[in-house]
Amino acid sequence: MKRLAFLFALALSSLPIAAARAQVAVQIQVALPAAPPLVVVQPGVQVVADQDEEVFYTRGWYWVQRDGVWYRSRAPRSSFVYVERRFVPVAVVRLPPGHYRHWHREGAREEHREWKEHQRREWKKDHGHGHGHHGRHDD
């Protein structure tokens, strides 16, 4: 009886380890051409042009968000694998959702100007208007 109790306790103690190993890999498919046309939307971040859903490319990965969940892939025709939000580049997470759907190259130049202006306003807001700049103003 003692041996049976020991084996039962041993089996129970190994359950968390087995559960940790049995992680579910969530994958999705995204319909992309083999060499998708990319448009720069900000330094270091590109979007696949003219797609129904936003697919970004940065740091050697393609990134897509579906229903608030992020996925990534090394190649455009491969399966996209679930990624925890904390591992998604901040530059991609901060992009306005839906803004780059069906994006074209024509909009890229104007968007870049708007992005630079937005960055300048954010910097001024974060750093104040001349506060701590020894009397110099950036206006």
Secondary structure, 3 states (H helix, E strand, C coil): CHHHHHHHHHHHHCHHHHHHHCCCCCEECCCCCCCCCEEEEECCEEEECCCCCCEEEECCEEEEEECCEEEEECCCCCCEEEECHHHCCHHHHCCCCCCCCCCCHHHHHHHHHHHHHHHHHHHHHHHCCCCCCCCCCCC
